[in-house]
Amino acid sequence: MRYILLILLLSTSIYSKTFSFEYVDKMPFSREKDYYIWRFLSQSTTTKSQAIKIIKGAKALNKKLKKAYIKKTGYYPTLSKPKPKKPTKAQKKAWAKKVEKSKKIKKSIHPIEALLKEEADMQTFIFNSASKKEREKFNHILTPKQYQKLTRSKAFNKSIKIIKKEKLKYIAKSFLFAPALKNALTYSTLFDLGLNAIKNNKSDIAILYFGEARKKAYRSNLKDQASFWLYLITREKLYLKSLINSKDINIYTLLARDKAHLHYPQNIIIPKLKAYRVDNFDITSPIDWAKLKEKIFDESVDQAKLGNSFASIETVSLYSYIHARRTKYQRHYFPMPYRNILNKLPKKRQALIYAIARQESRFVPASISTSFALGMMQIMPFLVEDIAKKKNQKIDLDDMFNPYKALEYANFHLDYLTKWLYNPLFVAYAYNGGIGFTKNLLITQKLFQNKNYEPFMSIELVPVQETKEYAKNVLTNYVIYLNKLGVKIRISQLLKDVKEAKNVDRFR
């Protein structure tokens, strides 16, 4: 009730919060303090000398902090960093030798022949340090043996990114060869090369790359990703069984359960807690949250006891976050807070809000991102201001730490997004990357067209890694929550609609 009353007050009040130097300076060294340093720098009353002093307390410098500091002082901000160790004489000599050899090979009459005579690490050093024009000289297809030699060099992971970015099509043809049995390629490189092989109709090579990726997966969801693609290509049941037995919940494991006609995982925890107020903690305070995080990441603190100290409806987000982290995310918490507000919305919208909130902040009301997205729904300051203007409200940015206000603004923004995008996968792309980004995926890049391995290929080809993974997780959350709200839905049906472009967007 107190939050509802606060919302009524916010709709009629004009806020002009100011922060003193002493108030901000005493805050714990944290991302949350960085946000308040930005707020302090943005005040007209802040002096140049205060700005120079306060920036020393920042943990990291994002674009907003840099811009505010430059505007206030005229200087570019820097943070003190430990000086790197000086190289030894032997290291300097070895480096100089490599540089000299690199110059010699680049200037040789037949640079590609000279390059290929070197050891793999030297080859990648020369290639990676070359200019774009110089790399054109090395744009030749390799033999399988030459390619395998390069895959043993760790620096070849960077070379592959350069080759793709600069579209060196001849050397890129070498990617369709098998890597060395003992290679230095990372999971992400192997997985991308697997996709590349599929696009070039080399399913046998794709199996090799995905198989190597599966071996090198360092998280459950990555192993599931590789297993899923191996299943798509081979249809071997052992990969389907691996996905069904996985302890992780993601789009791949849910799709596997759809394929096997199984129920969705039962190891989902929806905490049912009592209604009482946790003393000495304000859920709307970023500084209280910053102090709590210090305890969460302190190995000497009893995490089970800490989590249980927040076992109330009001602090269910903290209870769930601490216990999930304590169990290394082997226990899957799906809180459903703020029912008194959300149960007034259609169930699909409820599920969408829950899905986004879980992914954005784990429902932590006072959460702040590195780019200063605010609150439980992680709304960017410019969007807060835009929505406030459209709603004819004058509010302070800190009001986004009120979970009910955050829900109100997120719901308003989703009203706009869902006018153009109807499938939760596309809404997730737009919520994270922007509606322009999503339109570009569909219209300019022409992803999600009815081709082989769709929509899965397009899902993996979304160019921004953060947005790509974000949308996968939101879609997974959405399906779990919608089923928990009593609406029977399978993830395969939503993705089938995407593949067929059936009632999924307004742009095409």
Phi, psi and omega in degrees: 000321182296330178288322179298318178296323180294320179299320179297322178292321182296328183290346182237356185258148175256123183255138175217063182298139172232155183231134180278159178301315183297319181297313182286320184298328183279352181294150178295145179301109188193169174299324180296321177295321179303319178299316181286333172296319177299315178300317180295317179295332183279351180284141179292336183278347181288131181272166179297318181294322177295321179298317180297323179286315188291329183295338180293341180268004181283145178275321179211157182247108174265183184298321182295316179295316180299313182297315181295321181291315179298318180296324183279324187246336185086359181249157174273129183284147174223150176250144180290129179236149178299137181292135179292153180294137178288138179292150178286168178299321179295321179292319178298318181294318179295320179296314180299322180295319179295317180296317180297316179295322179300314180298319182297316181292319180297330183267356183291162182294321179238078187300323182292322179292319179294321181297314186289349176280343183279167174293159185302316181297324179289321178301312182291326177299313181295314182296313184292328182272354181286160174282168180299320179294319179295324181294336177300330179292336181264006185279072179228148177291141181265164171278160177305322181293318179295320180294315179300322178300317181292326182292351177275353179263129179299324182291348179291339175300319177291320179302318181297319178297319179296315181301317179292316182296318183269003175053051176277085195293332183285312178293332179294337177296336179293340180295347181270007172268161178284143176283170175295150180301319174253092184248166181252018181285142180278170178304310185296322178294313180299317181295316179297322178291330174295315177297319179299319179295321178297316181298335179260018176059036177245071186295329180294322177288322178301319179299320178298313182293315180294325177296317176295319179298318180300321179294326186264003180299129182253003173221155182302318184293330178287320175298320179296320179299311179295319179298320181298315181290325175296323177292318180302321184279314188264334186062021179283132186291340181296328178286323176296318179297320178300318180292318180296325181273355180298144178275351181271156175244113181208179184298328183289317181288327177291320178296322178297320179291327175296316181297323181270004180056046180251158174294157175288159186310142180264353182275042178258129184251120172250100186301136174244101188245165180276158180268103172205160183267131176280123183289150173060030175212127179252112184295342180267005182259113176300330181287320174299320179294320178298318179293322179294321180299327177300322178287322181297324182264009178265112184295341181279350182272136176289103187290327178297315179294320179297315179298317181293337178290349178247026183280064176225161180301319184295327184246030182299329179297317181290317177304311183292317182297312183296316181288325177296315180294320181300325181266015180055037176060026173279340174253130190256105182267127177234076180298154177227068183280174174059039180297329182297337178259312187289333181291356176275348182265160174302150186298326179295322178289321176303311182297322180293316178296315178299317182299317181289315181298320179297319181284323184289314192216003189056028177072014180285115186297327186261022183290142176226131180272174179296334178263009179071032165291141195243140168078186183302324182262004174050059180267131182290147182308318181296326180285324175303312181296320180294315180294319179300320179295316181292329179270359181058046179240145174249111182226163174267151180303327180298343179293345176290348177277352170280114186302328181288323177291320177299317178296319179300314183288322178295319179296322177297315180294321179293330174302319179290311183298320184282355170287335183251332185233127187253337180269135183301332178297314181289325176298321179296318176303316183289323180296324181270315187257349181103152182289330177294320177299317182292319177299321179297322177301318187277322187264307185280309182278346176055042173283168177060047171253156189285082178238186179297143178061024175267152003274007188295321179298314180295323178301323180280342185263001175305124194290338181260117186302314182300313182293322180300309182289324179303311184294322176302315182291320178296318179298319177299311178302317183301314181295318179298311183293319182296321176296321179292335178274003175096006179257111183286120181210146178244144182294330180296327180291317178298320181284332174295320177298320178297315180300318184271001183053043184262106178052051182243335179202166183255359185275334185253000000 
